[in-house]
Amino acid sequence: WARQGLETRLLYPSRRQSDQALQQADIFRYYGVPPVFQLEKLPNWDVVAADPYLPGWLGTPLFRIHAFLWSSYATGQAAKRGADLYFTRDSESAFWLSRQGRPVLYEVHALPHGVQRWWQRWSTRNRLVPLVVALTSYIKEGMIRLGFPAERVAVFPDAVDLGGFSGLPGKAELRLRLGLPADRKIAAYVGRFQTMGQDKGIPDLLRALAVMRSRGL
């Protein structure tokens, strides 16, 4: 948006950075994006930092309650900026923005469950949510089942700027360097197994690989 000439401002919550090497890191440099938009940090009680010290049964409910309350505060602050359009990937923020009469584009990373389904259904009747951006066609189908008109749901998958990977060795050469078999299929994963007590899908991946192997794939 900023590259297209739109004045763009990113509001984000203050959070504790446990890695001291990153505490003073430049956000634009860390994420590899040009500094063409504005950043604004908002006060926040960091429940993520408290997660390791909480019992498992409390972590997720506390996170949900905090997300609902903080998004109310954050969207109130965002509304004061008087933007023409708001974009969020948080269902709570989408709910509060539309309640405040602000036009919002909502990006969906996973189908809602629990109380989030109520917020979603409320948003389906609100014309202030003109577009839902789904990462996959499966999510789009789920949002349509929740009541969103098909013409208000668009699929834009996650992507990566391949420019940062230009000039790398080919697959065969890398396998040779790393001592990996040249005739085997290899699946790689980078990330955590769980976030805030929520599974990231690794068990599903392992079960899928077992099915593929049984079918000779």
Backbone as ProteinMPNN parsed JSONL, in Angstrom:
{"seq_chain_A": "WARQGLETRLLYPSRRQSDQALQQADIFRYYGVPPVFQLEKLPNWDVVAADPYLPGWLGTPLFRIHAFLWSSYATGQAAKRGADLYFTRDSESAFWLSRQGRPVLYEVHALPHGVQRWWQRWSTRNRLVPLVVALTSYIKEGMIRLGFPAERVAVFPDAVDLGGFSGLPGKAELRLRLGLPADRKIAAYVGRFQTMGQDKGIPDLLRALAVMRSRGL", "coords_chain_A": {"N_chain_A": [[0.819, -1.199, 0.0], [1.868, 1.268, 0.849], [3.876, 1.558, -1.061], [2.339, 2.015, -3.246], [1.619, 4.567, -2.909], [-0.123, 5.207, -0.849], [-0.8, 6.626, 2.313], [0.392, 4.938, 5.007], [-0.002, 3.352, 8.124], [1.216, 1.372, 10.715], [-0.028, -0.086, 13.537], [0.979, -1.561, 16.542], [1.292, -3.903, 19.297], [3.06, -3.298, 22.36], [5.563, -5.477, 23.385], [7.411, -7.825, 25.381], [10.711, -8.522, 24.582], [12.475, -11.338, 24.677], [14.948, -12.116, 23.72], [17.941, -10.644, 24.01], [19.613, -9.698, 22.031], [17.904, -8.849, 20.116], [16.449, -6.815, 21.154], [16.985, -4.151, 20.59], [16.735, -4.124, 17.922], [16.182, -3.015, 14.583], [12.998, -2.724, 13.267], [12.204, -2.709, 10.551], [14.513, -3.592, 9.254], [14.799, -6.11, 10.407], [12.579, -7.524, 9.45], [13.033, -7.266, 6.8], [11.928, -5.317, 5.082], [11.293, -2.28, 3.272], [11.562, 0.989, 4.8], [8.954, 2.422, 4.368], [6.565, 3.024, 5.479], [4.684, 4.136, 8.378], [5.32, 3.478, 11.853], [3.786, 2.635, 14.93], [3.858, 2.137, 18.312], [1.786, 0.664, 20.726], [0.688, 0.83, 24.161], [0.67, -2.138, 26.204], [-0.284, -5.023, 28.032], [1.712, -7.682, 28.334], [0.728, -10.71, 27.771], [1.793, -12.863, 26.504], [4.437, -13.099, 27.338], [3.98, -13.99, 29.89], [3.009, -16.497, 29.564], [4.671, -18.929, 29.791], [4.67, -19.3, 32.547], [2.17, -19.894, 33.378], [-0.523, -22.119, 34.248], [-1.559, -24.765, 32.036], [-4.351, -24.84, 31.525], [-5.149, -22.262, 31.897], [-3.795, -20.517, 30.217], [-4.694, -20.21, 27.418], [-7.486, -19.269, 27.694], [-6.958, -16.842, 29.088], [-5.402, -15.505, 27.221], [-7.306, -15.127, 25.184], [-9.213, -13.486, 26.447], [-7.626, -11.25, 26.992], [-6.971, -10.52, 24.347], [-9.467, -9.719, 23.372], [-10.112, -7.509, 25.023], [-7.834, -5.843, 24.703], [-7.883, -5.365, 21.957], [-10.142, -3.807, 21.76], [-9.275, -1.45, 22.975], [-7.071, -0.849, 21.255], [-8.24, -0.56, 18.711], [-9.837, 1.603, 19.228], [-7.886, 3.563, 19.561], [-6.841, 3.46, 16.982], [-9.008, 4.368, 15.505], [-9.009, 7.041, 16.132], [-7.112, 8.052, 14.462], [-8.299, 8.537, 12.114], [-8.431, 7.113, 9.64], [-9.05, 6.115, 6.219], [-9.456, 3.498, 5.611], [-9.236, 0.362, 7.265], [-7.159, -2.377, 8.154], [-6.909, -5.678, 9.264], [-5.845, -8.733, 10.853], [-6.967, -9.859, 12.996], [-9.763, -11.232, 14.512], [-11.097, -10.09, 16.656], [-10.366, -7.381, 16.51], [-11.447, -6.729, 14.022], [-14.131, -6.979, 14.633], [-14.525, -4.921, 16.606], [-13.774, -2.63, 15.148], [-15.683, -2.539, 13.077], [-17.935, -2.259, 14.652], [-17.517, 0.306, 15.538], [-18.093, 1.696, 13.332], [-16.212, 1.785, 11.299], [-14.72, 1.228, 8.147], [-13.449, -1.928, 7.3], [-11.013, -4.255, 6.266], [-10.686, -7.67, 6.506], [-8.419, -10.142, 7.282], [-8.227, -13.588, 7.165], [-6.748, -16.181, 8.871], [-7.318, -18.649, 9.906], [-10.129, -20.803, 10.384], [-12.785, -19.638, 12.421], [-13.602, -20.425, 15.876], [-15.539, -21.352, 18.747], [-16.366, -18.508, 20.724], [-15.538, -16.757, 18.808], [-16.855, -17.416, 16.497], [-19.335, -16.255, 16.828], [-18.702, -13.536, 16.665], [-17.865, -13.507, 14.029], [-20.199, -14.175, 12.635], [-21.734, -11.957, 13.247], [-20.322, -10.034, 11.849], [-20.831, -10.8, 9.249], [-23.223, -9.677, 8.582], [-22.666, -7.069, 8.442], [-22.079, -4.342, 6.529], [-19.836, -2.847, 6.667], [-17.677, -4.41, 6.597], [-16.324, -4.932, 3.928], [-14.778, -6.769, 2.567], [-13.344, -9.97, 2.908], [-10.264, -11.454, 3.363], [-9.03, -14.459, 2.565], [-6.647, -17.0, 3.308], [-6.582, -19.453, 2.078], [-8.459, -21.571, -0.205], [-9.992, -23.365, 1.192], [-10.461, -22.057, 3.641], [-11.932, -19.938, 2.648], [-14.278, -21.261, 1.785], [-15.219, -22.087, 4.275], [-15.783, -19.602, 5.482], [-17.829, -18.726, 3.868], [-19.772, -20.602, 4.535], [-20.288, -19.681, 7.075], [-21.761, -17.515, 6.542], [-20.821, -15.323, 5.065], [-21.131, -13.553, 2.038], [-20.181, -14.973, -1.082], [-19.014, -13.242, -2.921], [-17.772, -11.421, -1.325], [-15.538, -12.546, -0.3], [-12.203, -13.128, -0.782], [-9.423, -14.949, -2.094], [-6.148, -14.852, -1.182], [-3.2, -16.192, -1.139], [-0.507, -16.82, 1.245], [2.76, -15.475, 0.651], [6.137, -15.098, -0.636], [9.004, -13.051, -1.02], [10.95, -13.807, -3.546], [13.286, -12.688, -4.306], [15.232, -12.485, -2.349], [16.396, -14.941, -2.329], [17.798, -15.431, -4.552], [20.393, -16.728, -6.661], [21.127, -18.919, -5.144], [22.433, -22.254, -4.543], [21.399, -25.158, -6.479], [18.845, -27.722, -5.858], [19.933, -30.343, -6.011], [22.702, -29.913, -5.622], [22.71, -28.804, -3.055], [21.719, -30.933, -1.524], [23.829, -32.669, -1.815], [25.891, -31.266, -0.527], [24.905, -31.24, 2.093], [24.773, -33.843, 2.734], [22.449, -35.311, 2.253], [20.058, -37.734, 1.127], [19.747, -38.278, -2.381], [17.619, -39.41, -3.666], [15.309, -39.348, -2.19], [12.224, -38.043, -0.908], [11.951, -35.013, 0.829], [10.647, -33.364, 3.602], [10.445, -30.236, 5.101], [10.269, -28.23, 8.053], [9.919, -25.118, 9.636], [9.68, -23.481, 12.615], [7.569, -23.132, 15.58], [6.24, -25.808, 17.643], [3.951, -25.403, 19.128], [1.83, -22.586, 19.886], [0.935, -20.416, 22.345], [-0.303, -22.57, 23.622], [-1.725, -23.681, 21.562], [-1.887, -26.038, 19.024], [0.308, -26.325, 16.228], [-0.106, -27.901, 14.04], [1.671, -29.952, 13.432], [1.425, -32.734, 14.231], [-0.679, -33.447, 12.479], [0.613, -33.167, 10.049], [2.54, -35.219, 10.228], [0.873, -37.454, 10.314], [-0.255, -37.233, 7.782], [1.992, -37.661, 6.198], [2.47, -40.328, 6.792], [0.247, -41.508, 5.6], [0.761, -40.86, 2.928], [3.067, -42.361, 2.542], [2.078, -44.954, 2.838], [0.663, -45.149, 0.544], [2.505, -45.185, -1.35], [3.571, -42.776, -2.228]], "CA_chain_A": [[0.0, 0.0, 0.0], [2.75, 2.439, 0.904], [4.56, 1.666, -2.353], [1.363, 2.522, -4.202], [1.385, 5.98, -2.624], [-1.074, 5.424, 0.227], [-0.212, 6.852, 3.633], [0.148, 3.691, 5.733], [0.486, 3.351, 9.5], [1.064, 0.074, 11.379], [-0.127, -0.036, 14.993], [1.304, -2.875, 17.068], [1.37, -3.887, 20.76], [4.354, -3.405, 23.027], [5.769, -6.803, 23.952], [8.749, -8.071, 25.903], [11.588, -9.295, 23.709], [13.35, -12.109, 25.559], [16.274, -12.192, 23.108], [18.564, -9.337, 24.184], [20.201, -9.264, 20.767], [16.854, -8.287, 19.26], [15.709, -5.776, 21.857], [17.197, -2.864, 19.936], [16.761, -4.354, 16.474], [15.317, -2.2, 13.738], [11.911, -3.58, 12.797], [12.221, -2.812, 9.093], [15.643, -4.426, 8.855], [14.551, -7.469, 10.868], [11.614, -8.168, 8.554], [13.474, -7.15, 5.425], [11.021, -4.473, 4.299], [11.76, -0.887, 3.245], [10.862, 1.856, 5.76], [8.104, 3.323, 3.589], [5.332, 3.283, 6.214], [4.886, 4.587, 9.749], [5.12, 2.517, 12.934], [3.355, 3.225, 16.196], [3.723, 1.119, 19.355], [0.744, 0.961, 21.702], [0.876, 0.16, 25.45], [0.075, -3.46, 26.208], [0.143, -5.988, 29.039], [2.189, -8.783, 27.506], [0.365, -12.024, 28.305], [2.647, -13.861, 25.871], [5.6, -13.271, 28.205], [3.559, -14.696, 31.105], [2.5, -17.825, 29.2], [5.434, -20.065, 30.349], [4.488, -19.421, 33.991], [0.756, -20.132, 33.641], [-0.987, -23.498, 34.009], [-2.055, -24.928, 30.684], [-5.781, -24.573, 31.402], [-5.404, -20.831, 32.034], [-3.113, -19.728, 29.206], [-5.518, -19.866, 26.265], [-8.576, -18.346, 28.054], [-6.421, -15.525, 29.417], [-5.003, -14.898, 25.962], [-8.518, -14.713, 24.475], [-9.79, -12.326, 27.147], [-6.739, -10.118, 26.747], [-7.103, -10.118, 22.947], [-10.736, -9.021, 23.208], [-10.046, -6.202, 25.693], [-6.806, -4.989, 24.111], [-8.305, -4.944, 20.623], [-11.075, -2.7, 21.939], [-8.447, -0.259, 23.19], [-6.242, -0.554, 20.087], [-9.061, -0.058, 17.612], [-10.235, 2.96, 19.608], [-6.761, 4.425, 19.205], [-6.743, 3.501, 15.516], [-10.101, 5.189, 14.984], [-8.66, 8.451, 16.314], [-6.227, 8.478, 13.365], [-9.163, 8.963, 11.017], [-8.049, 6.482, 8.377], [-10.125, 5.814, 5.273], [-9.637, 2.06, 5.566], [-8.489, -0.36, 8.281], [-6.865, -3.758, 7.778], [-6.5, -6.443, 10.431], [-5.963, -10.19, 10.799], [-7.546, -10.262, 14.27], [-11.227, -11.198, 14.475], [-11.56, -9.142, 17.666], [-10.191, -6.02, 15.991], [-12.44, -6.549, 12.959], [-15.414, -6.78, 15.299], [-14.602, -3.602, 17.231], [-13.725, -1.584, 14.123], [-16.986, -2.447, 12.412], [-18.868, -1.717, 15.647], [-17.266, 1.743, 15.609], [-18.468, 2.313, 12.06], [-15.024, 1.953, 10.471], [-14.584, 0.215, 7.095], [-12.321, -2.787, 7.647], [-10.711, -5.471, 5.528], [-10.34, -8.675, 7.509], [-7.648, -11.266, 6.749], [-8.5, -14.772, 7.974], [-5.694, -17.196, 8.824], [-7.878, -19.939, 10.319], [-11.564, -20.726, 10.624], [-13.066, -19.295, 13.821], [-14.243, -21.409, 16.723], [-15.982, -20.786, 20.018], [-17.02, -17.196, 20.687], [-15.155, -16.072, 17.581], [-17.873, -17.676, 15.481], [-20.385, -15.248, 17.002], [-18.206, -12.284, 16.089], [-17.845, -13.662, 12.578], [-21.566, -14.111, 12.125], [-22.158, -10.565, 13.35], [-19.658, -9.297, 10.785], [-21.395, -11.134, 7.942], [-24.364, -8.801, 8.334], [-22.201, -5.687, 8.513], [-21.511, -3.924, 5.243], [-18.57, -2.164, 6.911], [-16.638, -5.406, 6.309], [-16.601, -5.148, 2.504], [-13.985, -7.842, 1.983], [-12.591, -10.886, 3.75], [-9.135, -12.037, 2.647], [-8.746, -15.803, 3.065], [-5.352, -17.489, 2.839], [-6.772, -20.665, 1.285], [-9.822, -21.79, -0.677], [-10.693, -24.067, 2.272], [-10.929, -21.03, 4.572], [-13.0, -19.203, 1.96], [-15.499, -22.071, 1.85], [-15.699, -22.027, 5.647], [-16.352, -18.277, 5.741], [-19.114, -18.686, 3.165], [-20.705, -21.364, 5.361], [-20.647, -18.849, 8.218], [-22.712, -16.495, 6.113], [-20.255, -14.276, 4.225], [-21.397, -13.738, 0.61], [-18.99, -15.413, -1.805], [-18.371, -12.107, -3.594], [-17.052, -10.625, -0.327], [-14.414, -13.336, 0.206], [-11.181, -13.307, -1.809], [-8.311, -15.803, -1.677], [-4.805, -14.355, -1.461], [-2.313, -17.049, -0.335], [0.776, -16.291, 1.724], [3.77, -15.435, -0.403], [7.483, -14.744, -0.216], [9.79, -12.344, -2.018], [12.007, -14.731, -3.945], [14.513, -11.947, -4.609], [16.23, -12.738, -1.321], [16.936, -16.287, -2.473], [18.42, -15.55, -5.87], [21.797, -17.124, -6.66], [21.398, -20.059, -4.271], [22.693, -23.515, -5.259], [20.232, -25.961, -6.781], [18.466, -28.748, -4.894], [20.868, -31.475, -6.046], [23.972, -29.508, -5.016], [22.505, -28.644, -1.615], [21.621, -32.263, -0.917], [25.18, -33.224, -1.791], [26.639, -30.552, 0.52], [24.38, -31.558, 3.423], [24.784, -35.282, 2.937], [21.089, -35.818, 2.221], [19.856, -38.643, -0.008], [19.295, -37.615, -3.597], [16.455, -40.091, -4.224], [14.229, -39.364, -1.202], [11.487, -36.8, -0.72], [12.267, -34.421, 2.128], [9.75, -32.307, 4.057], [11.102, -29.406, 6.122], [9.395, -27.322, 8.795], [10.602, -24.13, 10.468], [8.711, -22.82, 13.478], [7.281, -23.751, 16.862], [5.236, -26.866, 17.639], [2.745, -24.83, 19.695], [1.828, -21.171, 20.231], [-0.096, -20.165, 23.345], [-1.015, -23.807, 23.883], [-2.445, -24.139, 20.38], [-1.054, -26.864, 18.165], [0.594, -25.726, 14.921], [-0.448, -28.824, 12.976], [2.732, -30.919, 13.129], [0.889, -34.1, 14.239], [-1.431, -33.671, 11.237], [1.602, -33.342, 8.983], [3.134, -36.551, 10.361], [-0.136, -38.436, 9.898], [-0.38, -37.133, 6.333], [3.165, -38.314, 5.61], [2.272, -41.772, 6.923], [-0.716, -41.898, 4.57], [1.456, -40.796, 1.649], [4.0, -43.498, 2.45], [1.299, -46.177, 2.636], [0.172, -45.129, -0.829], [3.662, -45.203, -2.25], [3.838, -41.436, -2.766]], "C_chain_A": [[0.857, 1.254, 0.0], [3.465, 2.644, -0.423], [3.637, 2.202, -3.433], [0.967, 3.97, -3.899], [0.377, 6.259, -1.527], [-0.337, 5.666, 1.544], [-0.595, 5.679, 4.534], [0.779, 3.754, 7.118], [0.193, 1.981, 10.124], [1.063, 0.276, 12.885], [0.114, -1.445, 15.531], [1.488, -2.788, 18.588], [2.805, -3.964, 21.261], [4.455, -4.791, 23.657], [7.214, -6.961, 24.388], [9.518, -8.947, 24.928], [12.607, -10.017, 24.581], [14.775, -12.206, 25.025], [16.925, -10.803, 23.168], [19.16, -8.807, 22.885], [19.183, -8.594, 19.864], [16.127, -7.112, 19.903], [15.845, -4.408, 21.199], [17.206, -2.997, 18.41], [15.786, -3.432, 15.754], [14.258, -3.1, 13.101], [11.964, -3.773, 11.29], [13.344, -3.738, 8.634], [15.403, -5.877, 9.244], [13.62, -8.205, 9.909], [11.978, -8.015, 7.082], [12.528, -6.359, 4.54], [11.524, -3.036, 4.329], [10.948, -0.023, 4.206], [9.993, 2.895, 5.062], [6.768, 3.599, 4.273], [5.674, 3.631, 7.654], [4.602, 3.455, 10.744], [4.682, 3.258, 14.191], [3.107, 2.106, 17.207], [2.69, 1.577, 20.376], [1.031, 0.226, 23.016], [0.122, -1.17, 25.485], [0.598, -4.267, 27.386], [0.468, -7.275, 28.306], [1.872, -10.137, 28.14], [1.207, -13.126, 27.677], [3.863, -14.147, 26.746], [5.246, -14.065, 29.455], [3.175, -16.139, 30.831], [3.312, -18.976, 29.795], [5.191, -20.304, 31.832], [3.031, -19.727, 34.369], [0.417, -21.609, 33.467], [-1.651, -23.596, 32.646], [-3.51, -24.561, 30.509], [-6.099, -23.085, 31.424], [-4.851, -20.021, 30.865], [-4.0, -19.274, 28.062], [-6.698, -18.964, 26.622], [-8.091, -16.938, 28.378], [-6.01, -14.784, 28.154], [-6.221, -14.365, 25.207], [-9.143, -13.476, 25.112], [-8.947, -11.088, 26.893], [-6.896, -9.603, 25.318], [-8.378, -9.314, 22.732], [-10.676, -7.619, 23.809], [-9.024, -5.285, 25.03], [-7.217, -4.51, 22.729], [-9.323, -3.818, 20.699], [-10.314, -1.391, 22.132], [-7.699, 0.134, 21.921], [-7.061, 0.01, 18.942], [-9.615, 1.328, 17.927], [-9.143, 3.961, 19.287], [-6.63, 4.562, 17.694], [-7.812, 4.407, 14.93], [-9.794, 6.676, 15.1], [-7.769, 8.971, 15.191], [-7.021, 8.868, 12.131], [-8.791, 8.383, 9.675], [-9.276, 6.246, 7.504], [-10.43, 4.323, 5.227], [-8.734, 1.416, 6.609], [-8.319, -1.812, 7.84], [-6.37, -4.495, 9.013], [-6.63, -7.932, 10.148], [-6.548, -10.733, 12.097], [-9.066, -10.146, 14.206], [-11.777, -10.202, 15.486], [-11.463, -7.699, 17.169], [-11.194, -5.732, 14.883], [-13.808, -6.269, 13.559], [-15.531, -5.362, 15.847], [-14.583, -2.485, 16.192], [-15.062, -1.419, 13.423], [-18.047, -1.912, 13.367], [-18.737, -0.207, 15.763], [-17.595, 2.453, 14.304], [-17.304, 2.558, 11.132], [-14.965, 0.869, 9.398], [-13.315, -0.606, 7.308], [-12.23, -3.957, 6.684], [-10.15, -6.475, 6.53], [-9.647, -9.854, 6.841], [-7.781, -12.455, 7.696], [-7.401, -15.803, 7.776], [-6.193, -18.58, 9.214], [-9.363, -19.744, 10.566], [-11.833, -20.479, 12.105], [-13.723, -20.444, 14.562], [-14.636, -20.735, 18.024], [-16.675, -19.447, 19.825], [-16.663, -16.428, 19.426], [-16.19, -16.281, 16.481], [-19.018, -16.675, 15.601], [-19.957, -13.925, 16.404], [-18.239, -12.354, 14.563], [-19.24, -13.52, 12.011], [-22.109, -12.685, 12.199], [-21.573, -9.762, 12.198], [-20.258, -9.595, 9.421], [-22.546, -10.212, 7.584], [-23.964, -7.334, 8.279], [-21.52, -5.311, 7.204], [-20.217, -3.149, 5.417], [-17.399, -3.138, 6.82], [-16.808, -5.788, 4.836], [-15.858, -6.336, 1.906], [-13.299, -8.649, 3.067], [-11.502, -11.512, 2.889], [-8.813, -13.374, 3.288], [-7.426, -16.293, 2.489], [-5.483, -18.708, 1.938], [-8.22, -20.753, 0.824], [-10.644, -22.521, 0.379], [-11.256, -23.063, 3.277], [-12.054, -20.235, 3.936], [-14.312, -19.968, 2.041], [-16.088, -22.044, 3.255], [-16.345, -20.695, 5.98], [-17.697, -18.126, 5.037], [-20.167, -19.455, 3.953], [-21.15, -20.572, 6.589], [-21.588, -17.71, 7.841], [-22.148, -15.382, 5.272], [-20.619, -14.542, 2.767], [-20.104, -14.065, -0.126], [-18.26, -14.247, -2.455], [-17.612, -11.211, -2.625], [-15.883, -11.392, 0.285], [-13.445, -13.578, -0.948], [-10.044, -14.145, -1.246], [-6.997, -15.18, -2.128], [-3.831, -15.162, -0.601], [-1.097, -16.285, 0.18], [1.804, -16.366, 0.606], [5.114, -15.059, 0.186], [8.169, -14.014, -1.354], [10.99, -13.216, -2.375], [13.319, -14.022, -4.262], [15.615, -12.214, -3.602], [16.885, -14.096, -1.428], [17.599, -16.507, -3.832], [19.891, -15.939, -5.722], [22.127, -18.286, -5.753], [21.69, -21.313, -5.099], [21.391, -24.27, -5.514], [19.995, -27.043, -5.75], [19.498, -29.881, -4.838], [22.183, -31.118, -5.357], [23.833, -29.359, -3.508], [22.4, -29.993, -0.916], [23.004, -32.902, -0.802], [25.985, -32.582, -0.669], [26.216, -30.996, 1.917], [24.351, -33.05, 3.71], [23.406, -35.896, 2.98], [20.894, -36.723, 1.008], [19.26, -37.923, -1.207], [18.001, -38.198, -4.129], [15.29, -40.164, -3.25], [13.532, -38.005, -1.159], [11.712, -36.3, 0.702], [11.269, -33.305, 2.424], [10.445, -31.551, 5.185], [10.073, -28.485, 6.78], [10.249, -26.394, 9.644], [9.545, -23.419, 11.309], [8.521, -23.587, 14.769], [6.247, -24.854, 16.694], [3.899, -26.345, 18.172], [2.934, -23.336, 19.919], [0.655, -20.922, 21.169], [-0.958, -21.4, 23.58], [-1.776, -24.367, 22.698], [-1.486, -24.864, 19.446], [-0.887, -26.218, 16.8], [0.397, -26.708, 13.764], [0.61, -29.852, 12.634], [2.227, -32.364, 13.211], [0.092, -34.431, 12.974], [-0.483, -33.911, 10.071], [2.208, -34.747, 9.027], [2.143, -37.639, 9.936], [-0.306, -38.42, 8.384], [0.789, -37.818, 5.637], [3.042, -39.832, 5.69], [1.303, -42.287, 5.869], [-0.056, -41.897, 3.197], [2.373, -41.994, 1.472], [3.237, -44.792, 2.18], [0.778, -46.287, 1.218], [1.303, -45.088, -1.855], [3.988, -43.868, -2.872], [5.166, -40.883, -2.262]], "O_chain_A": [[0.603, 2.191, -0.758], [3.641, 3.779, -0.864], [4.096, 2.776, -4.421], [0.086, 4.529, -4.553], [0.043, 7.418, -1.282], [0.641, 4.982, 1.846], [-1.777, 5.455, 4.793], [1.933, 4.152, 7.274], [-0.936, 1.494, 10.067], [2.046, 0.758, 13.448], [-0.473, -2.41, 15.039], [1.804, -1.72, 19.111], [3.655, -4.616, 20.654], [3.552, -5.226, 24.372], [8.12, -6.325, 23.847], [9.027, -9.992, 24.501], [13.497, -9.39, 25.156], [15.714, -12.363, 25.805], [16.505, -9.89, 22.455], [19.203, -7.596, 22.669], [19.549, -7.855, 18.95], [15.282, -6.482, 19.268], [14.919, -3.598, 21.247], [17.636, -2.086, 17.702], [14.709, -3.119, 16.261], [14.582, -4.109, 12.475], [11.787, -4.89, 10.804], [13.154, -4.563, 7.74], [15.764, -6.784, 8.494], [13.845, -9.373, 9.592], [11.306, -8.573, 6.214], [12.346, -6.696, 3.37], [12.124, -2.617, 5.318], [9.761, -0.28, 4.406], [10.255, 4.095, 5.146], [5.928, 4.317, 3.73], [6.807, 3.445, 8.097], [3.757, 2.594, 10.502], [5.149, 4.361, 14.476], [2.258, 1.24, 16.994], [2.71, 2.72, 20.833], [1.561, -0.885, 22.993], [-0.936, -1.308, 24.871], [1.785, -4.205, 27.706], [-0.419, -7.894, 27.718], [2.648, -10.65, 28.945], [1.329, -14.21, 28.248], [4.275, -15.299, 26.883], [6.104, -14.74, 30.024], [3.03, -16.928, 31.765], [2.71, -19.937, 30.274], [5.471, -21.393, 32.333], [2.704, -19.81, 35.553], [1.011, -22.282, 32.625], [-2.236, -22.628, 32.159], [-3.889, -24.028, 29.466], [-7.188, -22.677, 31.019], [-5.377, -18.953, 30.551], [-4.059, -18.082, 27.761], [-6.916, -17.97, 25.93], [-8.726, -15.955, 27.997], [-6.24, -13.582, 28.028], [-6.171, -13.268, 24.652], [-9.549, -12.542, 24.42], [-9.475, -10.011, 26.614], [-6.949, -8.393, 25.095], [-8.373, -8.332, 21.989], [-11.129, -6.654, 23.192], [-9.291, -4.103, 24.813], [-6.934, -3.37, 22.361], [-9.373, -2.966, 19.812], [-10.651, -0.366, 21.541], [-7.686, 1.305, 21.545], [-6.633, 0.951, 18.273], [-9.839, 2.134, 17.025], [-9.413, 5.061, 18.807], [-6.345, 5.646, 17.184], [-7.557, 5.133, 13.968], [-10.249, 7.478, 14.284], [-7.673, 10.18, 14.981], [-6.475, 9.465, 11.202], [-8.829, 9.088, 8.666], [-10.401, 6.186, 7.999], [-11.532, 3.924, 4.849], [-7.605, 1.86, 6.819], [-9.215, -2.399, 7.234], [-5.506, -3.993, 9.732], [-7.427, -8.345, 9.306], [-6.617, -11.949, 12.278], [-9.596, -9.083, 13.882], [-12.787, -9.545, 15.234], [-12.372, -6.897, 17.386], [-11.735, -4.629, 14.802], [-14.556, -5.428, 13.059], [-16.518, -4.674, 15.586], [-15.301, -1.496, 16.339], [-15.522, -0.299, 13.201], [-18.956, -1.195, 12.948], [-19.713, 0.487, 16.05], [-17.401, 3.662, 14.181], [-17.373, 3.432, 10.268], [-15.145, -0.307, 9.715], [-12.232, -0.047, 7.476], [-13.238, -4.571, 6.332], [-9.247, -6.157, 7.305], [-10.206, -10.489, 5.947], [-7.485, -12.345, 8.886], [-7.149, -16.246, 6.656], [-5.556, -19.581, 8.886], [-9.804, -18.649, 10.915], [-11.163, -21.063, 12.957], [-14.326, -21.327, 13.953], [-14.122, -19.668, 18.36], [-17.464, -19.265, 18.898], [-17.407, -15.537, 19.015], [-16.377, -15.412, 15.629], [-19.609, -16.286, 14.594], [-20.737, -13.261, 15.721], [-18.595, -11.385, 13.893], [-19.443, -12.825, 11.016], [-22.854, -12.254, 11.319], [-22.25, -8.905, 11.631], [-20.208, -8.751, 8.526], [-22.817, -9.988, 6.404], [-24.81, -6.459, 8.093], [-20.506, -5.899, 6.827], [-19.559, -2.82, 4.43], [-16.246, -2.728, 6.953], [-17.368, -6.839, 4.526], [-16.253, -6.856, 0.862], [-12.747, -8.097, 4.019], [-11.781, -12.04, 1.813], [-8.37, -13.42, 4.436], [-7.117, -16.037, 1.325], [-4.599, -18.975, 1.124], [-9.101, -20.099, 1.383], [-11.857, -22.327, 0.462], [-12.398, -23.198, 3.716], [-13.027, -19.892, 4.607], [-15.352, -19.38, 2.337], [-17.307, -21.986, 3.42], [-17.352, -20.658, 6.686], [-18.601, -17.47, 5.555], [-21.317, -19.026, 4.038], [-22.259, -20.767, 7.087], [-22.138, -17.029, 8.706], [-22.914, -14.547, 4.791], [-20.431, -15.663, 2.296], [-19.053, -13.498, 0.173], [-17.032, -14.251, -2.537], [-16.876, -10.325, -3.061], [-15.299, -10.949, 1.274], [-13.816, -14.161, -1.967], [-9.736, -14.062, -0.057], [-6.767, -15.004, -3.324], [-3.654, -14.837, 0.573], [-0.709, -15.253, -0.368], [1.72, -17.221, -0.276], [5.215, -14.738, 1.371], [7.94, -14.325, -2.523], [11.93, -13.343, -1.592], [14.346, -14.67, -4.465], [16.797, -12.177, -3.946], [17.833, -14.384, -0.697], [17.918, -17.637, -4.204], [20.554, -15.528, -4.77], [23.302, -18.621, -5.596], [21.238, -21.417, -6.239], [20.394, -24.039, -4.831], [20.828, -27.268, -4.872], [19.889, -30.322, -3.757], [22.723, -31.92, -4.595], [24.733, -29.741, -2.76], [22.941, -30.168, 0.176], [23.31, -33.584, 0.176], [26.687, -33.278, 0.064], [27.048, -31.117, 2.816], [23.954, -33.474, 4.795], [23.198, -36.897, 3.665], [21.507, -36.494, -0.035], [18.384, -37.07, -1.065], [17.337, -37.569, -4.954], [14.371, -40.958, -3.453], [14.158, -36.962, -1.347], [11.667, -37.074, 1.658], [11.068, -32.41, 1.604], [10.973, -32.162, 6.115], [9.13, -28.025, 6.136], [11.195, -26.836, 10.295], [8.617, -22.821, 10.764], [9.216, -24.569, 15.029], [5.474, -24.852, 15.736], [2.839, -26.785, 17.728], [4.055, -22.869, 20.118], [-0.493, -21.191, 20.815], [-2.178, -21.304, 23.719], [-2.409, -25.417, 22.81], [-0.411, -24.359, 19.123], [-1.829, -25.628, 16.27], [0.705, -26.374, 12.619], [0.469, -30.564, 11.639], [2.566, -33.163, 12.339], [0.169, -35.546, 12.458], [-0.742, -34.753, 9.211], [2.37, -35.389, 7.989], [2.517, -38.614, 9.284], [-0.481, -39.471, 7.767], [0.609, -38.476, 4.612], [3.455, -40.542, 4.773], [1.502, -43.364, 5.308], [-0.273, -42.805, 2.395], [2.451, -42.574, 0.389], [3.683, -45.628, 1.395], [0.484, -47.382, 0.74], [1.074, -44.971, -3.059], [4.612, -43.815, -3.932], [5.544, -39.767, -2.617]]}, "name": "protein", "num_of_chains": 1, "seq": "WARQGLETRLLYPSRRQSDQALQQADIFRYYGVPPVFQLEKLPNWDVVAADPYLPGWLGTPLFRIHAFLWSSYATGQAAKRGADLYFTRDSESAFWLSRQGRPVLYEVHALPHGVQRWWQRWSTRNRLVPLVVALTSYIKEGMIRLGFPAERVAVFPDAVDLGGFSGLPGKAELRLRLGLPADRKIAAYVGRFQTMGQDKGIPDLLRALAVMRSRGL"}
